[in-house]
Amino acid sequence: MRLTEKQLQESTEYLKSKGFDAPEIGIVLGTGLGKLADEIESPIEAHYNHIPFFPLATVEFHSGKLIYGNFEGKKVVVMQGRFHLYEGYDLMDVTYPIRVMHRLGIKKLFISNASGAINLEFKKGDMMLIEDHINLQGSSPLAFKNVAQFGDRFVDMLEPYDLGMRSELIKIAKKEGITLQRGVYASVVGPQLETKAEYRMLRTIGADAVGMSTVPEVIVANHLRLPIVAVSVLTDECDPDNLQAVDIQDIIGIAERTEPKMVKLFRELIKVI
């Protein structure tokens, strides 16, 4: 799709008409991590297929709606279900909701995802605070002709993840006794999982975890000068010398069991920012 001001305006006005009033924080929920939305007070829902110019979530375990309401005293808008290149979308589709949430007024963005642990010191069921990333998706969501209408074409990525929120999450995890690893997230296209040779390559180039999302949204958030914090739930261990077949239902199950800890981290962070 081609990004236009008219599209963003129509999407935003529709959501405002539904009652999405000046949210402060946007939250993107990853695979198996949808239950945070159940804790939102006075929720208002907008299904993606009703929002003008929104893509539709096609993955069966992504529910496909924006939810607005109160969470720990702050107005939030939550993406329950995100978009991926592997669904056949382009990077403009994948990142369109971030631009719409920004237009609604969010000042900070929280992102979660499920990923595989490349770092052999990390274990499935751990969480990892993303400190940096490697974009292996083959393109950029900023690589379009009229990008300068929406922000700087050449976006600095020295610290794509906000240092202040990262520091707070580390303190919160320590206080709550939650294991929070820290590392580099590599984003690939998918949907197939990696081969043993690919896992070795990822480790060699400095990745601690690998997944199929997040980086496009982070690039666009930086384009919009929107501070981001991102947490991966590590759902499998990617040791090429002892690799086991992975069932997607196992991945979802581990994400669901770990989710309460992630919700706790996000809840406590929202209290202090």
Stockholm file with secondary structure:
# STOCKHOLM 1.0

chainA/1-273         MRLTEKQLQESTEYLKSKGFDAPEIGIVLGTGLGKLADEIESPIEAHYNHIPFFPLATVEFHSGKLIYGNFEGKKVVVMQGRFHLYEGYDLMDVTYPIRVMHRLGIKKLFISNASGAINLEFKKGDMMLIEDHINLQGSSPLAFKNVAQFGDRFVDMLEPYDLGMRSELIKIAKKEGITLQRGVYASVVGPQLETKAEYRMLRTIGADAVGMSTVPEVIVANHLRLPIVAVSVLTDECDPDNLQAVDIQDIIGIAERTEPKMVKLFRELIKVI
#=GR chainA/1-273 SS CCCCHHHHHHHHHHHHHHTCCCCSEEEEECTTCCGGGGGCEEEEEEEGGGSTTCCCCCSTTCCCEEEEEEETTEEEEEEESCCCGGGTCCHHHHHHHHHHHHHHTCSEEEEEEEEEECSTTCCTTCEEEEEEEEECSSSCTTCSTTGGGTSCSSCCCSSCSCHHHHHHHHHHHHHHTCCEEEEEEEECCCSSCCCHHHHHHHHHTTCSEEESSSHHHHHHHHHTTCCEEEEEEEEEECCGGGCCCCCHHHHHHHHHHHHHHHHHHHHHHHHHC
#=GC SS_cons         CCCCHHHHHHHHHHHHHHTCCCCSEEEEECTTCCGGGGGCEEEEEEEGGGSTTCCCCCSTTCCCEEEEEEETTEEEEEEESCCCGGGTCCHHHHHHHHHHHHHHTCSEEEEEEEEEECSTTCCTTCEEEEEEEEECSSSCTTCSTTGGGTSCSSCCCSSCSCHHHHHHHHHHHHHHTCCEEEEEEEECCCSSCCCHHHHHHHHHTTCSEEESSSHHHHHHHHHTTCCEEEEEEEEEECCGGGCCCCCHHHHHHHHHHHHHHHHHHHHHHHHHC
//
